[in-house]
Amino acid sequence: MPIYEYACASCGREFETLVRKSSPAPQCPGCSGTELRKKLSAFATITGAASAHAELPAPCRGCASPGVPGVCGLGASQQ
């Protein structure tokens, strides 16, 4: 399940969201707009035994999501 970054054409807000194949089209969490532009974003992978002890991102302070801080839209502003 990839996490995509979007920018809203209506209000300019940038946000991240988890997208599944069965998910409805995403909406802006600020204005509920659907005119979104997918942003180019970096990705990370962890491979091999040496990376088994790699430091992972801290959970979101807003919802305790184990994903990238800010996935829920709350943690990004609190960090």
DSSP file (Angstrom, degrees, kcal/mol; ACC not computed):
  #  RESIDUE AA STRUCTURE BP1 BP2  ACC     N-H-->O    O-->H-N    N-H-->O    O-->H-N    TCO  KAPPA ALPHA  PHI   PSI    X-CA   Y-CA   Z-CA
    1    1 A M              0   0    0      0, 0.0    19,-0.1     0, 0.0     2,-0.1   0.000 360.0 360.0 360.0 107.8    0.0    0.0    0.0
    2    2 A P        -     0   0    0      0, 0.0    17,-2.7     0, 0.0     2,-0.6  -0.412 360.0-134.7 -79.2 152.9    1.8    3.1   -1.2
    3    3 A I  E     -A   18   0A   0     15,-0.2     2,-0.3    -2,-0.1    15,-0.2  -0.934  25.9-162.7-103.3 123.7    1.7    6.5    0.5
    4    4 A Y  E     -A   17   0A   0     13,-2.8    13,-2.4    -2,-0.6     2,-0.4  -0.818  11.6-139.3-109.2 148.4    1.2    9.3   -2.1
    5    5 A E  E     -A   16   0A   0     34,-0.5    34,-2.8    -2,-0.3     2,-0.3  -0.885  25.6-176.5-103.7 136.5    1.8   13.0   -1.7
    6    6 A Y  E     -AB  15  38A   0      9,-3.1     9,-2.3    -2,-0.4     2,-0.4  -0.910  21.0-150.6-130.6 156.9   -0.7   15.4   -3.2
    7    7 A A  E     -AB  14  37A   0     30,-2.1    30,-2.7    -2,-0.3     2,-0.4  -1.000  25.1-129.4-124.6 131.0   -1.1   19.1   -3.6
    8    8 A C  E  >  - B   0  36A   0      5,-2.7     4,-1.4    -2,-0.4    28,-0.2  -0.657   6.6-154.7 -83.0 129.4   -4.7   20.5   -3.7
    9    9 A A  T  4 S+     0   0    0     26,-2.8    -1,-0.1    -2,-0.4    27,-0.1   0.769  91.7  52.1 -72.1 -26.2   -5.3   22.8   -6.7
   10   10 A S  T  4 S+     0   0    0     25,-0.4    -1,-0.1     1,-0.1    26,-0.1   0.947 130.2   8.0 -77.6 -50.6   -8.2   24.6   -4.8
   11   11 A C  T  4 S-     0   0    0      2,-0.1    -2,-0.2    22,-0.0    -1,-0.1   0.543  91.8-123.3-113.1  -9.1   -6.5   25.6   -1.5
   12   12 A G     <  +     0   0    0     -4,-1.4    -3,-0.1     1,-0.3     2,-0.1   0.450  55.9 152.0  83.3  -0.3   -2.8   24.7   -2.1
   13   13 A R        -     0   0    0     -6,-0.1    -5,-2.7     1,-0.0     2,-0.4  -0.387  34.7-147.2 -66.9 140.4   -2.6   22.4    0.9
   14   14 A E  E     +A    7   0A   0     -7,-0.2     2,-0.3    -2,-0.1    -7,-0.2  -0.906  28.6 157.8-107.4 137.8    0.0   19.5    0.6
   15   15 A F  E     -A    6   0A   0     -9,-2.3    -9,-3.1    -2,-0.4     2,-0.3  -0.965  33.3-127.5-153.2 166.0   -0.8   16.2    2.3
   16   16 A E  E     +A    5   0A   0     54,-0.5     2,-0.3    -2,-0.3   -11,-0.2  -0.885  25.1 180.0-115.8 148.8    0.0   12.5    2.2
   17   17 A T  E     -A    4   0A   0    -13,-2.4   -13,-2.8    -2,-0.3     2,-0.5  -0.994  30.8-118.5-150.2 147.3   -2.4    9.7    2.1
   18   18 A L  E     -A    3   0A   0     -2,-0.3     2,-0.5   -15,-0.2   -15,-0.2  -0.726  34.3-158.0 -82.5 127.0   -2.3    5.9    2.0
   19   19 A V        -     0   0    0    -17,-2.7     2,-0.3    -2,-0.5     6,-0.1  -0.938  12.1-176.9-117.9 124.7   -3.8    4.6   -1.2
   20   20 A R    >   -     0   0    0     -2,-0.5     3,-1.3   -19,-0.1    -2,-0.0  -0.767  39.5-113.5-109.3 160.3   -5.3    1.2   -1.7
   21   21 A K  T 3  S+     0   0    0     -2,-0.3    -1,-0.1     1,-0.3    -2,-0.0   0.858 119.7  47.1 -61.2 -33.6   -6.6   -0.2   -5.0
   22   22 A S  T 3  S+     0   0    0      2,-0.0    -1,-0.3    -3,-0.0    -3,-0.0   0.460  89.8 112.2 -88.1  -0.5  -10.1   -0.4   -3.4
   23   23 A S  S <  S-     0   0    0     -3,-1.3     2,-0.0     1,-0.1    -4,-0.0  -0.416  70.8-117.2 -72.6 145.3   -9.9    3.2   -2.0
   24   24 A P        -     0   0    0      0, 0.0    -4,-0.1     0, 0.0    -1,-0.1  -0.338  52.9 -71.1 -69.7 165.8  -12.1    5.9   -3.4
   25   25 A A        -     0   0    0      1,-0.1    -6,-0.0    -6,-0.1     0, 0.0  -0.326  63.3-106.0 -57.4 137.4  -10.4    8.9   -5.0
   26   26 A P        -     0   0    0      0, 0.0     2,-0.3     0, 0.0    10,-0.1  -0.274  31.7-154.2 -69.0 154.8   -8.6   11.0   -2.3
   27   27 A Q        -     0   0    0     -3,-0.1     7,-0.2     8,-0.1     6,-0.1  -0.916  29.2 -96.1-124.0 153.0  -10.0   14.4   -1.2
   28   28 A C     >  -     0   0    0      5,-2.6     4,-1.8    -2,-0.3   -14,-0.0  -0.506  25.9-145.0 -65.8 130.0   -8.1   17.3    0.3
   29   29 A P  T  4 S+     0   0    0      0, 0.0    -1,-0.1     0, 0.0   -14,-0.0   0.681  96.3  50.4 -71.6 -15.0   -8.4   17.2    4.1
   30   30 A G  T  4 S+     0   0    0      3,-0.1    -2,-0.0   -17,-0.0    -3,-0.0   0.914 133.2   3.1 -86.4 -48.6   -8.5   21.0    4.2
   31   31 A C  T  4 S-     0   0    0      2,-0.1     3,-0.1   -18,-0.0    -1,-0.0   0.382  89.8-119.3-122.7   2.0  -11.2   21.9    1.7
   32   32 A S     <  +     0   0    0     -4,-1.8     2,-0.0     1,-0.2     0, 0.0   0.637  58.7 158.3  65.2  16.3  -12.5   18.4    0.5
   33   33 A G        -     0   0    0      1,-0.1    -5,-2.6    -6,-0.1    -1,-0.2  -0.332  35.7-159.9 -67.9 152.6  -11.4   19.3   -3.1
   34   34 A T        +     0   0    0     -7,-0.2     2,-1.5    -3,-0.1    -1,-0.1   0.368  65.0 100.4-113.9   0.5  -10.8   16.6   -5.5
   35   35 A E        +     0   0    0      2,-0.0   -26,-2.8    -7,-0.0   -25,-0.4  -0.677  57.6 162.6 -88.7  85.9   -8.7   18.5   -8.0
   36   36 A L  E     -B    8   0A   0     -2,-1.5     2,-0.5   -28,-0.2   -28,-0.2  -0.773  35.1-147.6-112.5 149.9   -5.3   17.1   -6.8
   37   37 A R  E     -B    7   0A   0    -30,-2.7   -30,-2.1    -2,-0.3     2,-0.3  -0.975  22.1-130.8-115.3 123.2   -1.9   17.0   -8.3
   38   38 A K  E     -B    6   0A   0     -2,-0.5   -32,-0.3   -32,-0.2     2,-0.2  -0.584  26.0-141.7 -73.9 129.8    0.3   14.0   -7.3
   39   39 A K        -     0   0    0    -34,-2.8   -34,-0.5    -2,-0.3     2,-0.5  -0.606  16.5-109.7 -92.5 152.2    3.7   15.2   -6.2
   40   40 A L        +     0   0    0     -2,-0.2     2,-0.3   -36,-0.1    -1,-0.0  -0.687  48.5 178.7 -76.5 127.0    7.0   13.5   -7.0
   41   41 A S        -     0   0    0     -2,-0.5     2,-0.1   -36,-0.0    -3,-0.0  -0.930  27.3-114.0-134.9 157.5    8.2   12.0   -3.7
   42   42 A A        -     0   0    0     -2,-0.3     2,-0.3     1,-0.0     0, 0.0  -0.424  27.6-154.2 -82.3 161.0   11.2    9.9   -2.5
   43   43 A F        -     0   0    0     -2,-0.1     2,-0.4     2,-0.0    -1,-0.0  -0.921   0.1-148.3-133.2 162.2   10.8    6.4   -1.2
   44   44 A A        -     0   0    0     -2,-0.3     2,-0.3     2,-0.0     0, 0.0  -0.964   8.4-169.5-131.6 147.9   12.9    4.3    1.2
   45   45 A T        -     0   0    0     -2,-0.4     2,-0.5     2,-0.0    -2,-0.0  -0.961  12.1-150.3-132.4 154.0   13.6    0.6    1.4
   46   46 A I        +     0   0    0     -2,-0.3     2,-0.3     8,-0.0    -2,-0.0  -0.986  28.5 164.0-123.9 119.4   15.1   -1.6    4.0
   47   47 A T     >  +     0   0    0     -2,-0.5     4,-0.6     0, 0.0     5,-0.1  -0.941  32.9  20.1-134.5 155.2   16.9   -4.6    2.8
   48   48 A G  T  4 S-     0   0    0     -2,-0.3     3,-0.3     1,-0.1     4,-0.3   0.134  88.4 -71.7  78.9 168.3   19.5   -7.1    4.1
   49   49 A A  T >4 S+     0   0    0      1,-0.2     3,-1.3     2,-0.2     4,-0.4   0.849 125.6  58.9 -68.6 -36.9   20.6   -8.2    7.6
   50   50 A A  G >4 S+     0   0    0      1,-0.3     3,-0.7     2,-0.2    -1,-0.2   0.828 105.3  50.6 -63.9 -30.5   22.4   -4.9    8.4
   51   51 A S  G >< S+     0   0    0     -4,-0.6     3,-1.8    -3,-0.3    -1,-0.3   0.508  83.8  89.6 -86.6  -2.9   19.3   -2.9    7.8
   52   52 A A  G <  S+     0   0    0     -3,-1.3    -1,-0.2     1,-0.3    -2,-0.2   0.798  95.4  41.4 -62.1 -26.2   17.3   -5.1   10.2
   53   53 A H  G <  S+     0   0    0     -3,-0.7    -1,-0.3    -4,-0.4    -2,-0.1   0.173  87.7 136.4-105.2  16.5   18.3   -2.8   13.0
   54   54 A A    <   -     0   0    0     -3,-1.8     2,-0.6     1,-0.1    -3,-0.1  -0.279  64.5-104.0 -63.1 149.2   17.9    0.4   11.0
   55   55 A E        -     0   0    0      3,-0.0    -1,-0.1     1,-0.0     3,-0.1  -0.662  38.1-156.1 -79.4 121.0   16.2    3.3   12.7
   56   56 A L        -     0   0    0     -2,-0.6    -1,-0.0     1,-0.1    12,-0.0  -0.550  31.2 -83.0 -92.2 160.4   12.6    3.6   11.5
   57   57 A P        -     0   0    0      0, 0.0    -1,-0.1     0, 0.0     3,-0.1  -0.274  50.8-104.0 -61.0 148.7   10.6    6.9   11.7
   58   58 A A        -     0   0    0      1,-0.1     3,-0.1    -3,-0.1     6,-0.0  -0.388  44.4 -95.0 -68.0 150.9    9.0    7.7   15.0
   59   59 A P        -     0   0    0      0, 0.0    -1,-0.1     0, 0.0     2,-0.1  -0.262  50.0 -87.1 -64.0 156.3    5.2    7.1   15.2
   60   60 A C     >  -     0   0    0      5,-2.0     4,-1.5     7,-0.2    16,-0.0  -0.398  29.1-143.9 -62.1 136.1    2.9   10.0   14.5
   61   61 A R  T  4 S+     0   0    0      1,-0.2    -1,-0.1     2,-0.2    15,-0.0   0.693  95.7  54.1 -76.6 -17.8    2.2   12.0   17.7
   62   62 A G  T  4 S+     0   0    0      1,-0.1    -1,-0.2     3,-0.1    -2,-0.0   0.889 132.2   1.6 -83.8 -41.4   -1.4   12.7   16.6
   63   63 A C  T  4 S-     0   0    0      2,-0.1    -2,-0.2     0, 0.0    -1,-0.1   0.424  89.4-119.9-128.6  -1.5   -2.7    9.2   16.0
   64   64 A A     <  +     0   0    0     -4,-1.5    -3,-0.1     1,-0.2     0, 0.0   0.711  49.3 169.9  64.9  22.9    0.3    6.9   16.8
   65   65 A S        -     0   0    0      1,-0.2    -5,-2.0     3,-0.1    -1,-0.2  -0.453  36.3-140.1 -62.1 132.9    0.3    5.5   13.2
   66   66 A P  S    S+     0   0    0      0, 0.0    -1,-0.2     0, 0.0    -2,-0.0   0.530  77.8  88.5 -74.6  -2.1    3.5    3.5   12.7
   67   67 A G  S    S-     0   0    0      1,-0.2    -7,-0.2    -7,-0.0     3,-0.1   0.068  99.4 -45.1 -78.3-165.4    3.8    5.0    9.3
   68   68 A V  S >  S-     0   0    0      1,-0.1     3,-1.8    -9,-0.1    -1,-0.2  -0.408  72.2 -98.4 -63.5 134.1    5.6    8.2    8.3
   69   69 A P  T 3  S+     0   0    0      0, 0.0    -1,-0.1     0, 0.0   -11,-0.0  -0.320 111.6  33.7 -54.5 133.0    4.8   11.1   10.6
   70   70 A G  T >  S+     0   0    0     -3,-0.1     3,-0.9    -5,-0.1   -54,-0.5   0.353  76.3 121.3 102.2  -4.3    2.1   13.2    9.1
   71   71 A V  T <  S+     0   0    0     -3,-1.8   -53,-0.2     1,-0.3   -55,-0.1   0.900  82.3  42.7 -58.0 -41.0    0.2   10.4    7.3
   72   72 A C  T 3  S-     0   0    0    -55,-0.1    -1,-0.3    -7,-0.1   -55,-0.0   0.580 115.6-115.9 -82.7  -8.1   -3.0   11.3    9.2
   73   73 A G  S <  S+     0   0    0     -3,-0.9     4,-0.2   -56,-0.0    -2,-0.1   0.320 100.4  79.7  91.5  -8.7   -2.4   15.0    8.7
   74   74 A L  S >> S+     0   0    0      2,-0.1     4,-0.7     1,-0.1     3,-0.6   0.853  81.7  55.1 -97.6 -42.4   -2.0   15.6   12.5
   75   75 A G  H >> S+     0   0    0      1,-0.2     4,-0.6     2,-0.2     3,-0.6   0.781  95.4  66.8 -66.5 -29.7    1.6   14.6   13.2
   76   76 A A  H >4 S+     0   0    0      1,-0.3     3,-0.6     2,-0.2    -1,-0.2   0.879 104.5  43.3 -61.9 -38.8    3.3   16.8   10.7
   77   77 A S  H <4 S+     0   0    0     -3,-0.6    -1,-0.3    -4,-0.2    -2,-0.2   0.656 111.0  56.2 -82.4 -14.4    2.3   20.0   12.4
   78   78 A Q  H <<        0   0    0     -4,-0.7    -1,-0.2    -3,-0.6    -2,-0.2   0.485 360.0 360.0 -95.4  -3.0    3.2   18.7   15.9
   79   79 A Q    <<        0   0    0     -4,-0.6    -1,-0.2    -3,-0.6    -2,-0.1   0.455 360.0 360.0-101.1 360.0    6.8   17.7   15.2
